[in-house]
Amino acid sequence: MSQVNPTIALMNARCSTRAYDAAPLSDEEKRAILHTTMRAPTAGNLMLYSIIEIEDQALKDRLAVTCDDQPFIAKAPWVLVFVADYQKWIDLFAVSGVEELDGVAHRGAPGPGDLLDACCDALIAAQNAVIAAESLGIGSCYIGDILEQAEEHAELLGLPNHTLPIAMVCFGRPTKPRRPTPHYEKHVVHKNRYYRLSAEELREASDELAQLHAPRGFGPGIENIGQDVYARKYAADFAREMNRSVAVWLERWQTPEG
């Protein structure tokens, strides 16, 4: 790759960090990361997200349990939850006299399209935070499990109906050498239209993925990467809980204000 500048090099070297130095981030570092976070692109400049900074250690300890029992979460010096948020605009509408507007097709609760807009805003902001932190020598790790255990996480974080915790990110200085995880780049970019692989192409991709992700082979009863991912990810208990909880989040999101 010839066109590499310092920004591209930084992004290419970035990988998830799960072992952190105990030293806290400085206030200056946090301000710099958060400022860069809020410079992220946003739908209509509405900034359809909020960020919850987890400072309480007891709360962090509990999230380490509820987010699929990952102890490193409790040891992360800085933890941010990125929340897709239309509640703040719904609240503003309520005090703005919008019901008095003529010629407007009035709506109730936000819908799934609003949710996708808000999730995009929140995730783009989160990635800005991750890259800003990396530029300061601060590692990070996304925690998608914050979407699980919807009832408890809504209670723990005080989340109202028209919000959804789309991602949690842990930050801290790495204590171990890091090596970027290889990503499979074939068949990702399509030209003009979506292209579905043929059976032959799928078998070739399966062999290549196996070499990339499981060079030492698979566990008992697993014959290929498709079976491996299906058993470990797609049909796993955490995936079932994720989908159950997302259904709860969707119902909450689309429930009108009482």
SEDRENVEX-665228 format. One record per residue (C-alpha): residue number from 1; residue in three letters; z, y, x. Coordinates in nm, 2 decimals. Layout:
BEGIN
NUVO  seq  type      pz      py      px
NUVO  NUM   ALA       Z       Y       X
...
This chain:
BEGIN
NUVO  seq  type      pz      py      px
NUVO    1   MET    0.00    0.00    0.00
NUVO    2   SER   -0.12    0.31    0.18
NUVO    3   GLN   -0.01    0.59   -0.06
NUVO    4   VAL    0.36    0.57    0.00
NUVO    5   ASN    0.57    0.88    0.01
NUVO    6   PRO    0.95    0.90    0.02
NUVO    7   THR    0.99    0.90   -0.36
NUVO    8   ILE    0.78    0.58   -0.39
NUVO    9   ALA    0.95    0.42   -0.10
NUVO   10   LEU    1.29    0.49   -0.26
NUVO   11   MET    1.18    0.34   -0.59
NUVO   12   ASN    1.03    0.04   -0.43
NUVO   13   ALA    1.35   -0.03   -0.24
NUVO   14   ARG    1.58    0.01   -0.54
NUVO   15   CYS    1.74   -0.30   -0.68
NUVO   16   SER    2.05   -0.39   -0.89
NUVO   17   THR    2.38   -0.34   -0.73
NUVO   18   ARG    2.68   -0.55   -0.85
NUVO   19   ALA    2.93   -0.51   -0.55
NUVO   20   TYR    3.07   -0.16   -0.51
NUVO   21   ASP    3.28    0.02   -0.26
NUVO   22   ALA    3.60    0.14   -0.43
NUVO   23   ALA    3.54    0.50   -0.33
NUVO   24   PRO    3.47    0.72   -0.63
NUVO   25   LEU    3.17    0.93   -0.67
NUVO   26   SER    3.23    1.30   -0.60
NUVO   27   ASP    3.22    1.55   -0.88
NUVO   28   GLU    2.92    1.71   -0.70
NUVO   29   GLU    2.73    1.38   -0.70
NUVO   30   LYS    2.81    1.32   -1.07
NUVO   31   ARG    2.69    1.67   -1.16
NUVO   32   ALA    2.37    1.62   -0.96
NUVO   33   ILE    2.29    1.29   -1.13
NUVO   34   LEU    2.37    1.41   -1.48
NUVO   35   HIS    2.16    1.73   -1.43
NUVO   36   THR    1.87    1.51   -1.32
NUVO   37   THR    1.93    1.27   -1.61
NUVO   38   MET    1.89    1.56   -1.86
NUVO   39   ARG    1.57    1.67   -1.70
NUVO   40   ALA    1.41    1.35   -1.83
NUVO   41   PRO    1.11    1.37   -2.08
NUVO   42   THR    1.23    1.37   -2.44
NUVO   43   ALA    1.06    1.34   -2.78
NUVO   44   GLY    1.00    1.69   -2.91
NUVO   45   ASN    1.27    1.82   -2.67
NUVO   46   LEU    1.53    1.69   -2.92
NUVO   47   MET    1.72    1.49   -2.66
NUVO   48   LEU    1.79    1.21   -2.90
NUVO   49   TYR    2.06    1.05   -2.69
NUVO   50   SER    2.42    1.10   -2.58
NUVO   51   ILE    2.60    0.97   -2.27
NUVO   52   ILE    2.95    0.83   -2.29
NUVO   53   GLU    3.13    0.84   -1.95
NUVO   54   ILE    3.37    0.55   -1.93
NUVO   55   GLU    3.68    0.68   -1.74
NUVO   56   ASP    3.96    0.48   -1.90
NUVO   57   GLN    4.02    0.17   -1.69
NUVO   58   ALA    4.15   -0.04   -1.98
NUVO   59   LEU    3.83    0.03   -2.17
NUVO   60   LYS    3.62   -0.06   -1.86
NUVO   61   ASP    3.82   -0.38   -1.83
NUVO   62   ARG    3.75   -0.47   -2.19
NUVO   63   LEU    3.38   -0.39   -2.16
NUVO   64   ALA    3.36   -0.63   -1.86
NUVO   65   VAL    3.47   -0.90   -2.10
NUVO   66   THR    3.27   -0.81   -2.41
NUVO   67   CYS    2.95   -0.76   -2.20
NUVO   68   ASP    2.91   -1.13   -2.13
NUVO   69   ASP    3.22   -1.16   -1.90
NUVO   70   GLN    3.09   -0.97   -1.59
NUVO   71   PRO    3.40   -0.87   -1.38
NUVO   72   PHE    3.20   -0.63   -1.16
NUVO   73   ILE    3.17   -0.39   -1.45
NUVO   74   ALA    3.55   -0.33   -1.43
NUVO   75   LYS    3.52   -0.25   -1.06
NUVO   76   ALA    3.23    0.00   -1.08
NUVO   77   PRO    3.34    0.35   -0.98
NUVO   78   TRP    3.13    0.51   -1.25
NUVO   79   VAL    3.01    0.37   -1.58
NUVO   80   LEU    2.78    0.55   -1.83
NUVO   81   VAL    2.68    0.43   -2.17
NUVO   82   PHE    2.34    0.57   -2.29
NUVO   83   VAL    2.34    0.60   -2.67
NUVO   84   ALA    2.04    0.65   -2.89
NUVO   85   ASP    2.16    0.93   -3.11
NUVO   86   TYR    2.03    1.08   -3.43
NUVO   87   GLN    2.38    1.14   -3.56
NUVO   88   LYS    2.41    1.48   -3.40
NUVO   89   TRP    2.09    1.60   -3.57
NUVO   90   ILE    2.20    1.45   -3.91
NUVO   91   ASP    2.53    1.64   -3.87
NUVO   92   LEU    2.34    1.96   -3.79
NUVO   93   PHE    2.11    1.91   -4.09
NUVO   94   ALA    2.42    1.88   -4.31
NUVO   95   VAL    2.54    2.23   -4.22
NUVO   96   SER    2.20    2.39   -4.21
NUVO   97   GLY    2.12    2.40   -4.57
NUVO   98   VAL    1.81    2.17   -4.53
NUVO   99   GLU    1.84    2.06   -4.90
NUVO  100   GLU    1.74    2.41   -5.00
NUVO  101   LEU    1.40    2.39   -4.83
NUVO  102   ASP    1.10    2.39   -5.07
NUVO  103   GLY    0.78    2.20   -5.00
NUVO  104   VAL    0.96    1.95   -4.78
NUVO  105   ALA    0.96    1.57   -4.85
NUVO  106   HIS    1.33    1.52   -4.81
NUVO  107   ARG    1.46    1.21   -4.64
NUVO  108   GLY    1.79    1.02   -4.62
NUVO  109   ALA    1.91    0.81   -4.33
NUVO  110   PRO    1.69    0.79   -4.01
NUVO  111   GLY    1.45    0.50   -4.00
NUVO  112   PRO    1.33    0.25   -3.74
NUVO  113   GLY    1.07    0.49   -3.60
NUVO  114   ASP    1.35    0.75   -3.54
NUVO  115   LEU    1.55    0.47   -3.36
NUVO  116   LEU    1.26    0.39   -3.13
NUVO  117   ASP    1.21    0.75   -3.04
NUVO  118   ALA    1.59    0.78   -2.96
NUVO  119   CYS    1.59    0.46   -2.76
NUVO  120   CYS    1.30    0.58   -2.55
NUVO  121   ASP    1.47    0.91   -2.49
NUVO  122   ALA    1.79    0.74   -2.38
NUVO  123   LEU    1.63    0.48   -2.16
NUVO  124   ILE    1.40    0.74   -1.98
NUVO  125   ALA    1.72    0.95   -1.92
NUVO  126   ALA    1.90    0.64   -1.79
NUVO  127   GLN    1.62    0.57   -1.54
NUVO  128   ASN    1.63    0.93   -1.42
NUVO  129   ALA    2.00    0.87   -1.35
NUVO  130   VAL    1.94    0.55   -1.17
NUVO  131   ILE    1.67    0.70   -0.94
NUVO  132   ALA    1.88    1.02   -0.87
NUVO  133   ALA    2.18    0.80   -0.78
NUVO  134   GLU    1.96    0.59   -0.55
NUVO  135   SER    1.85    0.90   -0.37
NUVO  136   LEU    2.22    0.97   -0.29
NUVO  137   GLY    2.28    0.62   -0.16
NUVO  138   ILE    2.45    0.51   -0.48
NUVO  139   GLY    2.35    0.18   -0.63
NUVO  140   SER    2.33    0.09   -1.00
NUVO  141   CYS    2.30   -0.19   -1.24
NUVO  142   TYR    2.18   -0.19   -1.60
NUVO  143   ILE    2.40   -0.38   -1.86
NUVO  144   GLY    2.19   -0.47   -2.16
NUVO  145   ASP    2.49   -0.67   -2.30
NUVO  146   ILE    2.63   -0.35   -2.45
NUVO  147   LEU    2.40   -0.42   -2.74
NUVO  148   GLU    2.60   -0.74   -2.82
NUVO  149   GLN    2.93   -0.75   -3.00
NUVO  150   ALA    2.82   -0.47   -3.23
NUVO  151   GLU    3.13   -0.44   -3.44
NUVO  152   GLU    3.37   -0.43   -3.14
NUVO  153   HIS    3.15   -0.20   -2.93
NUVO  154   ALA    3.11    0.04   -3.22
NUVO  155   GLU    3.49    0.05   -3.25
NUVO  156   LEU    3.56    0.08   -2.88
NUVO  157   LEU    3.32    0.36   -2.83
NUVO  158   GLY    3.38    0.54   -3.16
NUVO  159   LEU    3.01    0.52   -3.26
NUVO  160   PRO    2.90    0.65   -3.60
NUVO  161   ASN    2.62    0.49   -3.80
NUVO  162   HIS    2.32    0.68   -3.66
NUVO  163   THR    2.38    0.58   -3.30
NUVO  164   LEU    2.31    0.27   -3.09
NUVO  165   PRO    2.43    0.19   -2.74
NUVO  166   ILE    2.09    0.10   -2.59
NUVO  167   ALA    2.21    0.05   -2.23
NUVO  168   MET    2.51    0.08   -2.00
NUVO  169   VAL    2.47    0.15   -1.63
NUVO  170   CYS    2.72    0.09   -1.36
NUVO  171   PHE    2.71    0.31   -1.04
NUVO  172   GLY    2.87    0.27   -0.70
NUVO  173   ARG    2.80    0.26   -0.33
NUVO  174   PRO    2.68   -0.09   -0.23
NUVO  175   THR    2.90   -0.30   -0.01
NUVO  176   LYS    2.64   -0.57    0.07
NUVO  177   PRO    2.29   -0.55    0.21
NUVO  178   ARG    2.04   -0.54   -0.08
NUVO  179   ARG    1.70   -0.70   -0.11
NUVO  180   PRO    1.47   -0.59   -0.39
NUVO  181   THR    1.39   -0.87   -0.63
NUVO  182   PRO    1.01   -0.96   -0.63
NUVO  183   HIS    0.83   -0.88   -0.95
NUVO  184   TYR    0.52   -1.06   -1.08
NUVO  185   GLU    0.25   -0.80   -1.09
NUVO  186   LYS   -0.05   -1.01   -1.21
NUVO  187   HIS   -0.16   -0.99   -1.57
NUVO  188   VAL    0.06   -0.68   -1.64
NUVO  189   VAL   -0.21   -0.41   -1.65
NUVO  190   HIS   -0.47   -0.46   -1.92
NUVO  191   LYS   -0.80   -0.26   -1.96
NUVO  192   ASN   -0.85   -0.09   -2.29
NUVO  193   ARG   -0.73   -0.38   -2.50
NUVO  194   TYR   -0.45   -0.64   -2.49
NUVO  195   TYR   -0.57   -0.96   -2.32
NUVO  196   ARG   -0.40   -1.30   -2.40
NUVO  197   LEU   -0.42   -1.55   -2.12
NUVO  198   SER   -0.61   -1.88   -2.16
NUVO  199   ALA   -0.43   -2.21   -2.12
NUVO  200   GLU   -0.57   -2.24   -1.77
NUVO  201   GLU   -0.45   -1.89   -1.68
NUVO  202   LEU   -0.11   -1.96   -1.82
NUVO  203   ARG   -0.07   -2.27   -1.62
NUVO  204   GLU   -0.17   -2.08   -1.30
NUVO  205   ALA    0.07   -1.80   -1.39
NUVO  206   SER    0.35   -2.06   -1.45
NUVO  207   ASP    0.30   -2.21   -1.10
NUVO  208   GLU    0.30   -1.86   -0.94
NUVO  209   LEU    0.61   -1.75   -1.13
NUVO  210   ALA    0.79   -2.07   -1.03
NUVO  211   GLN    0.72   -2.00   -0.67
NUVO  212   LEU    0.85   -1.64   -0.71
NUVO  213   HIS    1.16   -1.70   -0.92
NUVO  214   ALA    1.26   -2.06   -0.86
NUVO  215   PRO    1.13   -2.16   -0.51
NUVO  216   ARG    1.40   -2.43   -0.48
NUVO  217   GLY    1.30   -2.59   -0.81
NUVO  218   PHE    1.47   -2.62   -1.15
NUVO  219   GLY    1.78   -2.77   -1.29
NUVO  220   PRO    1.80   -3.12   -1.46
NUVO  221   GLY    1.56   -3.17   -1.74
NUVO  222   ILE    1.36   -2.85   -1.66
NUVO  223   GLU    1.00   -2.90   -1.56
NUVO  224   ASN    0.85   -2.55   -1.54
NUVO  225   ILE    0.92   -2.18   -1.55
NUVO  226   GLY    0.85   -2.17   -1.93
NUVO  227   GLN    1.11   -2.43   -2.00
NUVO  228   ASP    1.35   -2.26   -1.76
NUVO  229   VAL    1.32   -1.91   -1.92
NUVO  230   TYR    1.33   -2.06   -2.27
NUVO  231   ALA    1.65   -2.24   -2.21
NUVO  232   ARG    1.83   -1.98   -1.99
NUVO  233   LYS    1.72   -1.67   -2.18
NUVO  234   TYR    1.52   -1.70   -2.50
NUVO  235   ALA    1.72   -1.98   -2.67
NUVO  236   ALA    2.06   -1.90   -2.50
NUVO  237   ASP    2.37   -1.81   -2.69
NUVO  238   PHE    2.37   -1.45   -2.56
NUVO  239   ALA    2.02   -1.40   -2.70
NUVO  240   ARG    2.13   -1.52   -3.04
NUVO  241   GLU    2.43   -1.28   -3.03
NUVO  242   MET    2.21   -1.00   -2.91
NUVO  243   ASN    1.97   -1.04   -3.20
NUVO  244   ARG    2.26   -1.07   -3.45
NUVO  245   SER    2.42   -0.75   -3.32
NUVO  246   VAL    2.09   -0.56   -3.32
NUVO  247   ALA    2.05   -0.65   -3.69
NUVO  248   VAL    2.40   -0.49   -3.74
NUVO  249   TRP    2.30   -0.18   -3.54
NUVO  250   LEU    1.98   -0.15   -3.74
NUVO  251   GLU    2.17   -0.17   -4.07
NUVO  252   ARG    2.42    0.09   -3.96
NUVO  253   TRP    2.14    0.32   -3.83
NUVO  254   GLN    1.96    0.31   -4.17
NUVO  255   THR    2.27    0.35   -4.39
NUVO  256   PRO    2.28    0.70   -4.55
NUVO  257   GLU    2.58    0.92   -4.50
NUVO  258   GLY    2.85    0.86   -4.75
